[in-house]
Amino acid sequence: MSLRLRLIVAGAALAIASTGAMAAAQSPSAGKALTPQQQRMADCNKQATGKKGDERKAFMSSCLKGQTAAAPAKQTQQEKMKSCNADASAKSLKGDARKSFMSTCLKGGAAASP
């Protein structure tokens, strides 16, 4: 074989070998275990199937932070106001007693009933 042909064959073999090594290094299933963050990302991604847009973005954010879907959603101020108002009316509170109850209830105090 001529020297030129040997160099071409050696170069081609080297290119093929380096391409295979790079692909193996980038592939997560190449025997390397996923990091905990990568595993969490994969799990959250599977759970987010079917969600789109802002809903998916919000879900992924809370999932990656480790918050579960079972965590209760935080009440909005309007929902708190409605709930506290109903409780005050059920207790027939008037005047200063109602004001005090509403203040404590809206702050999430112990006087507020669920």
Residue pairs with C-beta under 8 A, 6 or more apart in sequence:
24 30
28 34
28 38
34 42
40 63
40 64
40 66
41 64
43 63
44 59
44 60
44 63
44 64
45 60
47 59
47 63
48 56
48 59
48 60
48 63
51 59
75 83
77 106
80 105
80 106
80 108
81 106
83 105
83 112
84 101
84 102
84 105
84 106
84 112
85 102
87 101
87 105
87 112
87 113
88 98
88 101
88 102
88 105
91 101
93 101
101 111
104 110
104 111
104 112
105 111
105 112
106 112
